[in-house]
Amino acid sequence: MDEPKDLDITDCDEEPPLLFEVVPPVRGEEEKRLDQHSHYLDLLFEEIEVSALNIPEIQDEEKKGEKGKRVSPFKKRVAPRTYAKKLSERFDTDFVINRVVVKQTPEEQERWVLETYKEYDISNIIFVGGETSRKSYNGPSVPDGNEMVKEFLDQGKLCYNDGETRPTNMTVGNICIPTRRREDFDEPDRMKIKYRSGAEFFTTQIIAEEETPRMLLRDFADLLNEETESSELPTLFWSFSPISSQKDVDFLRWLGVYIPEPTEEMILGSADPAAASIDYAQSVWEKLCDFNNQLPVSFPMGINISVMGLRNFENGVRLAKDLQMVGVAD
């Protein structure tokens, strides 16, 4: 198989890079969902320039938010890299694969990364940590995973296994949660450790208001301003989701997304909730871009679109198109 594409999904030179999430199907429903996704992805690629499809790894998780409820019971899904390979047979695009890094041993994770790069033609990975710090895991931490790729595999060295390997050329990202603000181990501190260990970009938890993201931008910039050249800063992909019904609000809150009550009332009380949520997201994105440009350290910023179910896919395309038109700089 050919080497993975040498594309930079974090490139912000001309317009904000855009990732579009595609949730892998429940096992046994691959072909049906592949046809459904293909229909909507045709529309997506006709409308906008997409840097990559972002394939999350869906885990059986406990409720994260104080409010909200799950839409349907958890069912095991196709592995992200497997579904990406299926999609790559229909679409000539790049992929970002999410990987929970802590649940297998370091040796197994290293073999998985090499296999994903060499056999699945995937060079963009988002390492995700454990569901809770209250559990102990057998695998490497997120920073350990970053170092494994950037300090070893990309240099043609193995970190945990014996033998030799050809140098890889991977882009590594991590997750950040703007609402996870703590006195003992604050989110900007977590991000700094991940960035210093090799993270080149972050995708955020879905945002539905501007104040929390602004605070994270300010505090992370302050943390890096003392020691970081602007050309070395990580790209921040802000995640947005269209909201078209109470069901969307409930599930987003179950995931831990902060949706202010007035925002919910404004969106669901409108004649067209999806359109109202898209307009609101555009306003949040514009304000974030303006705020970022005023910081002493301005981050390269991109967009990550997440949709709640196929019913919102076209709304997601509309949202992506409107946000991408805003741009990061004037």
N, C-alpha and C positions, 0 to 999 in steps of 0.2 A: 504494500500500500504506500501511496505517496506520503511525504512528510506533511504534517498539518499546515494549514494556511498561515503565512507570516503576516497577519493583520493585527493592527493595534486597535482594539475596541475602546480604548480610553482616549483616542485622538479627539481633541476639542478645537483644533485649529480653524475649521470652517463653520461647524455648527455643533451643538451639544450631541454627543453620542447617545444613541437610544437603544436600550434593551427592551425586549418584549417577552414577557413570561408566557410559557406554554406548559401547563400542568400535565405531566404524563398520565396516561389513562389507567384505570383499574385493570388489573390483570385479567385477561380473558376478553377484554373489550378493545384490544389494540386496533384492529382493522376498522371497526366502526368509528372509533374516535379519530383515527388517522384521517379518514375521509372527511369527517366533520371539521377537523382542524385545517386540513388542506384547503377547504372551501374558504374559510375565513383568512387564512394566510395569503391566499391569492389576492384577496382584497387589500390586506395589509401592505404587501410588497408593491402593489400597484399605486398605493396612495403616498407612501413615505419611504425614506431611506432608513433602514434598520441596521444597526451595527452588529447585532447578534440576537438570536433567540435564547432566552434565559430559561433553563429547565431546572425547576426546583426539585429537591428530594423531599417528598412528603412523608413525615413521620407520624406515628400515633402519639400525639402529645396531649398533655393535660391542658385544661383551660388556662389561658394566660391573662386575660383581662377580668376585671371584677364584674363587668356587665356582659351582655350578649349571650349567644348560644350557637352551637354548631349546627350547620345546615343539615348534614347527614352523617351517619356513623362512619368511622374510619374503615377503609378497605385498602389492602395492599395494592401498590401500584407498580407499573413497569419502571425499571431502573432508568434514571435520567439519560445515561449515555446510550442505553439500548434504544430509547425513543428518539434521541437525537440522530442516531444512525438511520432509523427509519425515515425521519423527516429529511435527512440529507439526501436521500434517494429521490426526493421530489423537489427540493429547494436548494439552490446554490447560495447558501448563506453561512455565516459563522455561528457557533454555539458557545454558550457558557453553561457549564455543568456545576450544580451545587452538590457538595459532598460533605456529609457529617463525618468529620475526621476522627472523632474520639472513640468510635465504637468497634474498631478493629485494631489489632496490634500494629505497632509502627512498621514491622516488616511487611504485613499484609497491605497496609496503606501504601507503602512505597511501590509494591508490585502493582497495586491497582492503578496508581498514577501513571506508571510507565506503560501499562497496558492500555489505559485510556488514551494516552498520547500517541502511541505507536499503532494500535490496532483500530481505534475508533476515530482517529484523525481529529482529536479535540485537544486544544492547547490553552483553553481558558477555564479555570477552575475557581469556584468560590468555596473556601473551607468554612464549614459551620461547626460550632461547638456543641456541647451537650445541652440538653433541655434545662438542666438545673445544676447548680454548684453543689447541691446536697448529695448528688450521686457521684460515685467514683467510676471511672472508665478505664478500659484497657489500652486505648489508643493514644496517639500523640495529641497534645493541645493544639489549638489553632496556630499560635506562634511557632510551635515545633513543626507543624505542617508547612507553614510558609518557608521556614529555613530549610526544610528538607528539599523543597523545589528550588528555591533561589540560590542557596549556598552549595547545594550538592548536585541535584539532577541537572540543572541548567549548566553546571560546570563539568558535566560528564563524570560525576562521582556518585557512588551509592552511599547513602547515609546509614541505613539499617541492615542491608543485606550484603552478602559477599559477592564479588565478581566485578564486572566492568559494564559500562553502558555508554552509549553515545550521548553527547550533550543534548538536552531538550531545549525548547524555546517556548516556555509557558508564561502566561500572564495569570497572576494569582490575586484573588480578591477575597474579602471577608465581609461579614455583616456588621452593621451598626444599628443601635436602637436609640433614637434621640430621646425617648422618654426614660431611659435607664440612667437616672442621675442619682448617685449615691455619694455619701461622705467618705466611705472607706475605700471604694474602688470605682471612681466615676467613669462615665463612658468615654470622655476624651482621653483619660489615662489608658483605658483598654485599647482605644484606637491607636494611641501612640505606640504602645508595645507591639501591636499587630503590624503597624506600618514599619517600625524599625526592624521587624523580623522578616519583612519582604512583601507585605501587602501593597499592591499597586493601585487598588481601587476598593471602594466600599459600596455595597448596595444597602440602602436603609430599609428599616421597617416602613410600611406604608404610612404616609403622613396625610393628615386631614386638617391641619391648621399650621400657622406660620411661626408662632412664638417659640415652641420647643425646638424646631430646626434652627431658628436664628440663634438661640442660646448655644446650641451645640456647635454651630459654625464659629461663633465668637470665641468660645472657650477652647476649641480645638486649634483655632488659628493662634490664639495667645500661647498655647502650649508649644506650638511648632515654630513660632515667630523667632524665638531666640536662637535657633540652631539650624534652620532649614532654608535652603535656597528655593525660591518660588518654582524653579524648573523641576524640582524633585518632588513636589507635593502629590499626594494621591488624588485620584479622581473620585468625586463623590456622586454616586448615582442615587438621586432622590426618587423614591417609589411612590407612585400615585395609582389610585384605582377609581374607576367610575362607580358611582352609587346610583342605582335605579329603583331600589325598593327597601322596605324595612328589613327584608331578609339579608341584604348586603350589609346594612348597618349592624345587625345582630352578629353576623359572622365576623366582620372586621373587629368588632369589640371583643368577641371571643378570642381572636388572635392577639389581642392586646393593643390594638390600634386606638389611639386617643381621638375621639370625635366629640368635640364640644356640643352640648345640648342645643345651643342656638344654631350651630351649623346643621345639625340633624333636622331641626325644625324648618330651617330655611330651605334645605334641599328637598325633603319629603313633602313639605307643604306647597311646593311649586307645582305648576301645571305639567312640567316636564322635568322630573327629578334628575334624570341622566344629564340633560343639558345644563341644569343648574349646577350639578356637581362638577361638570367639565369647566364651566365658567369660573367656578370657585377655585378649582385646582389651578387654572391658568393664572388667577390672581395671586395665589400663594407662590407659584413658581416665579412670577415676575418680581415679587417682593424679595424672594430669596436671592435671585440673581442680582438685584440692585444692592441688597445688603452685602452680599459676597464681594461685589466690586468695590465697596467702600472700606473693606478690611485691609489692614496693613499687609496681611498675607491672603491673597485671593486664590481660592481653590479652583482647579478645573472641575466643572460640574456637568453631569449628564442626567438622563432620565431613564427610569425603569418603570414600565407599565405592567401592572398586575390586574387581572380581571377575575371577578367572582363568577365563574361559570360561563358556559358558551353563550348564554343569553345576553351577556355583557360584552362579547367580543367586538362587535361593531362599535359599541360605545368606547371600548378601549382604543380602537383605531382612530376614532374621532379625537379622543383625548390625546393620543400620541401626536397626531398631526397638529393640534392646536398648541401643545406645549413646545414642540420642536420649532415652531415658527417664532417663538419668543426669543430664543437665542440666549447665550450667556452674557454677551457684551453688546453694548450699543453699536 
